Amino acid sequence: MIFRILMLLLIIGLAIFLIRMVSNTSEYKKCQKCDGKGYWRATKGEKDKCDVCQGAGKVLRR
């Protein structure tokens, strides 16, 4: 019983590790100014296009 639980935790941990590895290989990362949305809320409540990522929500990884 304990062996099955340990194996399940090992498989889940390995899956999480692989997902993080694959997601970090992208050449883009989330824009920090707009949190990846492509816009940010102005003081009056309207949406303004993010000038850092030009509305894409992602910037090149440097």
N, C-alpha and C positions, 0 to 999 in steps of 0.2 A: 504494500500500500504506500509506504513512504517513498519507495523507489519510483513509483508511478508519478507521485506529486513532484519529486525532484526532476524527473525527466520532462514533465510538463512545464515546469518553471524554466528549465534549460532551453526548451524549444521556444518558449515565449521570449526569453531574453535574446536568443539568437535571431529571432524574427525582428525584434526591435532594433538590434544592432545592424542588421542588413538594411532595414528601411532607412535608418539614419545615414548609413554609408552611401546609399544610392541617392538620397535627397541632397547630400552635400556635394555631389559631383556636378551639379548644375553650374553653369557659368553665370547665372543670375542669382541675386539675393533680394530679399524683400526691402523695399524702400523704407528707411527709418523715419523720414519726415511724415509720410502719410500712412504708415503701418501697412503698406501693401495694397491700399484701396485705390490709389490713383487720384484721390482728391482729399481735401481736408476741409473741415467746417470753418467758415469765416466767423467773425465776431457777431454778425447779424443773422447767422444761421444758414446762409446759402453755401452751396458747395463750390469750392474753388479748385481748379485743376492744379495738381502738384507741379511745381516748376522744377523740381529735382529729377523726377522720373518721367516728366512729360505726360502724365496720366496713365502710364503703363503699370505702375505698382511695383516694378522691379527695376533694379539697376545692375550694371555689370559688376561682377566680383573682381576686386583688385588685389 
